[in-house]
């Protein structure tokens, strides 16, 4: 690794599961999204991943909320890549396509397979929550066709090795255009366990997807995030941090802002001789435009 090998740092700015009682840094209003985005960009983030919320903190899938948040971020920073989530339960594909069509982010995340999705508490000996996260091929293809039409780059969120394997037939069908932008999501109960060996296996499988080399990164959930970020950096991948994924710094203290989490990720990149990609470099690495 070297300074000539820049890393795309994404900030997962809010998520939809945690709330302010758990972490005061989670933004609710568009102004707060803008302020948090500036903190993240100032520390090295080149992409902001957005789950929309209403001003009371409840999740939103409405055009007006995505638009207001995006406008606030654009007003707060000179330039950054905007990435919308499309992952949810119980929201029709048509509604998700509506906000993509209306707001036209440069990137949109796309979950690559169905799975059990849960959080487990060892102290309680029970699940904090558990659900079935349905992402059938029919919905994946419908979202991909819309993204292709709108000129939006898909970010393929792969929670297991099988999800990586699901990319190959879509490339063969022509609905996916290489090179791809793929993220390995690790640390969710029901998905691949969050170990360095498993991330290396995911990276090896990504290298076998036709049309490469592809750009890839890691999304580490909960406190395993920091070990996964260190592994991705040494393997040549990109990284994501932010209050959606993990609220805590490596020493166990709660982050006071997304900027603190991004600063830690940036320092880890610099420690292995890599630097944050500029926004222009990130667009090139992700194959945007």
C-alpha positions in Angstrom: 0.0 0.0 0.0 1.1 3.6 -0.7 0.0 7.1 -0.9 -0.6 6.3 -4.6 -3.3 3.9 -3.5 -6.1 6.2 -2.2 -9.0 4.8 -0.1 -12.6 5.9 -0.6 -13.9 6.7 2.9 -17.7 6.6 3.2 -19.7 8.1 6.1 -22.9 6.2 7.0 -24.4 9.3 8.5 -27.5 8.3 10.3 -29.0 4.8 9.7 -32.6 4.1 10.8 -32.2 1.7 13.8 -30.4 3.6 16.5 -31.8 6.8 18.0 -30.6 9.8 20.0 -31.2 8.1 23.3 -28.4 5.7 22.2 -26.2 8.3 20.6 -26.8 12.1 20.6 -24.8 12.5 17.4 -27.4 10.9 15.1 -28.8 13.6 12.8 -32.6 14.0 12.5 -33.2 17.3 10.7 -31.8 18.3 7.3 -29.6 21.0 9.0 -28.1 18.4 11.3 -27.4 16.1 8.3 -25.6 19.0 6.7 -23.6 19.7 9.9 -22.6 16.1 10.3 -21.7 15.7 6.6 -19.3 18.7 6.9 -17.7 17.2 9.9 -17.2 13.9 8.0 -16.0 15.5 4.8 -13.5 17.7 6.8 -12.0 14.5 8.2 -11.6 12.8 4.8 -14.9 11.3 3.8 -15.6 11.5 0.0 -19.1 9.8 0.1 -22.1 10.2 2.3 -24.5 7.3 2.7 -28.0 8.5 3.4 -31.0 6.9 5.2 -33.6 9.6 5.3 -35.4 10.6 8.5 -38.1 13.0 9.4 -37.3 15.8 11.8 -38.6 13.7 14.8 -36.1 10.9 13.9 -38.5 8.4 12.4 -37.3 6.7 9.1 -38.6 8.2 5.9 -38.9 7.0 2.3 -40.5 10.2 1.1 -39.1 12.3 -1.8 -39.3 15.5 0.2 -37.2 14.2 3.0 -34.4 12.8 0.8 -34.5 16.1 -1.2 -34.2 18.3 1.9 -31.4 16.3 3.4 -29.5 16.2 0.1 -29.9 20.0 -0.4 -28.7 20.6 3.2 -25.6 18.5 2.6 -24.9 20.2 -0.7 -25.1 23.6 1.0 -22.8 22.5 3.8 -19.9 21.0 1.7 -18.3 22.0 -1.5 -18.4 18.5 -3.1 -19.2 15.0 -2.0 -20.7 11.9 -3.5 -24.3 11.3 -2.3 -25.3 7.7 -1.8 -28.9 6.7 -1.0 -30.0 3.5 0.7 -32.6 1.4 -1.0 -32.7 -1.3 1.7 -35.8 -1.6 3.8 -38.6 -3.9 4.8 -42.2 -3.4 3.7 -41.5 -0.5 1.4 -42.5 -1.3 -2.2 -39.7 -1.2 -4.9 -41.8 1.4 -6.8 -41.6 3.8 -3.9 -37.8 3.4 -3.6 -37.5 4.1 -7.3 -39.6 7.2 -6.9 -37.0 8.9 -4.6 -34.1 7.8 -6.8 -35.9 9.2 -9.9 -36.7 12.5 -8.2 -33.4 13.2 -6.5 -30.8 11.4 -8.7 -28.0 10.5 -6.3 -24.7 9.5 -7.9 -24.8 6.2 -6.0 -27.5 4.0 -4.6 -26.9 1.0 -2.3 -28.5 -2.3 -3.4 -28.8 -5.4 -1.1 -27.7 -8.5 -3.0 -29.8 -11.2 -1.3 -32.4 -12.3 1.2 -31.3 -13.3 4.7 -32.1 -13.5 8.4 -31.1 -10.2 9.8 -30.7 -9.9 13.6 -28.9 -8.5 16.5 -28.1 -10.8 19.5 -27.4 -9.9 23.1 -25.1 -12.2 25.0 -26.1 -10.6 28.3 -29.8 -11.1 27.6 -29.3 -14.5 25.9 -31.8 -13.3 23.4 -32.2 -11.4 20.2 -32.5 -7.6 20.4 -34.4 -7.8 17.1 -34.8 -10.4 14.4 -36.4 -10.2 11.0 -36.3 -11.7 7.5 -34.7 -9.2 5.0 -36.2 -10.1 1.7 -34.3 -9.1 -1.5 -35.4 -11.5 -4.3 -33.8 -11.4 -7.7 -37.0 -9.8 -9.2 -36.6 -6.8 -6.9 -32.8 -6.6 -7.4 -33.2 -6.6 -11.2 -36.0 -4.0 -11.1 -33.9 -1.7 -9.0 -30.9 -2.2 -11.3 -32.9 -1.4 -14.4 -34.1 1.8 -12.8 -30.5 2.7 -11.7 -29.2 2.0 -15.2 -31.9 4.3 -16.7 -31.2 7.1 -14.2 -27.4 6.9 -14.5 -27.0 5.9 -10.8 -24.0 3.7 -9.9 -25.2 0.7 -7.8 -23.3 -0.1 -4.6 -23.7 -3.9 -4.1 -24.1 -4.7 -0.4 -23.1 -8.3 0.1 -23.7 -9.8 3.5 -22.4 -13.2 2.6 -20.3 -15.1 0.0 -23.5 -16.2 -1.8 -24.4 -12.5 -2.3 -21.1 -12.0 -4.1 -21.8 -15.1 -6.3 -25.2 -13.5 -7.2 -23.4 -10.8 -9.1 -22.1 -13.1 -11.8 -25.4 -14.0 -13.5 -26.5 -10.3 -13.4 -23.3 -9.4 -15.3 -24.0 -12.2 -17.8 -27.5 -10.9 -18.3 -26.2 -7.5 -19.1 -28.1 -5.8 -16.3 -24.8 -5.1 -14.5 -22.0 -3.2 -16.2 -18.5 -3.8 -15.0 -16.5 -2.6 -13.2 -18.7 -2.9 -10.1 -18.7 -1.2 -6.8 -19.1 -3.9 -4.1 -19.2 -3.6 -0.3 -18.8 -6.5 2.1 -21.2 -6.1 5.0 -20.0 -8.0 8.0 -21.2 -8.2 11.6 -24.9 -8.8 11.1 -26.3 -12.0 12.7 -27.5 -14.0 9.7 -24.6 -12.9 7.5 -21.0 -13.8 7.3 -19.1 -13.6 10.6 -16.9 -10.5 11.0 -13.4 -12.0 10.8 -10.3 -11.0 8.8 -10.2 -14.4 7.1 -13.8 -14.1 6.0 -13.1 -10.6 4.6 -10.1 -12.0 2.7 -12.4 -14.7 1.3 -15.0 -12.2 0.3 -12.2 -10.2 -1.5 -11.0 -13.3 -3.3 -14.6 -14.1 -4.5 -15.0 -10.5 -5.7 -11.9 -11.0 -7.8 -13.6 -13.9 -9.6 -16.6 -11.9 -10.7 -16.4 -11.3 -14.5 -15.4 -7.9 -15.8 -12.9 -7.0 -13.0 -11.0 -5.6 -11.4 -13.8 -4.3 -9.3 -13.8 -1.7 -6.6 -14.6 -3.1 -3.1 -14.8 -2.0 0.5 -15.9 -3.1 3.9 -18.9 -2.2 6.0 -18.2 -3.4 9.5 -21.2 -3.5 11.9 -20.7 -2.8 15.7 -17.3 -2.8 17.4 -15.8 -5.4 15.1 -15.7 -2.5 12.6 -12.2 -1.3 13.5 -10.6 -4.7 13.0 -12.4 -5.1 9.7 -11.3 -1.6 8.6 -7.7 -2.4 9.4 -8.0 -5.7 7.3 -9.6 -3.9 4.4 -6.9 -1.2 4.3 -4.1 -3.8 4.2 -5.9 -5.8 1.5 -6.4 -2.7 -0.7 -10.1 -2.2 -0.1 -12.1 1.0 0.8 -13.8 1.6 4.1 -17.0 3.0 5.7 -17.6 4.4 9.2 -20.4 6.4 10.8 -23.1 6.2 13.4 -25.3 3.8 11.3 -22.7 1.1 11.7 -21.0 1.7 15.0 -21.3 4.3 17.7 -18.0 3.7 19.5 -14.3 4.6 19.0 -11.7 1.8 19.5 -11.2 2.8 23.1 -14.8 2.2 23.9 -15.9 5.8 24.2 -19.0 6.9 22.3 -18.4 9.1 19.3 -19.5 12.7 19.7 -20.0 13.0 15.9 -19.6 11.2 12.6 -16.5 13.3 12.2 -14.8 11.6 15.1 -15.5 8.2 13.5 -14.2 9.3 10.1 -11.1 10.8 11.7 -10.3 7.5 13.3 -10.8 5.7 10.0 -8.6 8.2 8.2 -5.8 7.8 10.8 -5.9 4.1 10.3 -5.5 4.5 6.6 -2.6 6.8 7.1 -1.0 4.4 9.5 -0.7 1.8 6.6 0.5 4.4 4.1 -2.7 5.2 2.4 -4.6 8.5 2.1 -8.2 9.5 1.7 -9.3 9.7 -1.9 -10.4 13.1 -3.1 -14.0 13.3 -4.4 -12.7 13.2 -8.0 -10.5 10.2 -7.3 -13.4 8.4 -5.6 -15.6 9.0 -8.6 -13.0 7.4 -10.8 -12.5 4.4 -8.5 -16.2 3.8 -8.2 -16.7 4.1 -12.0 -19.1 7.1 -11.7 -19.7 9.1 -14.9 
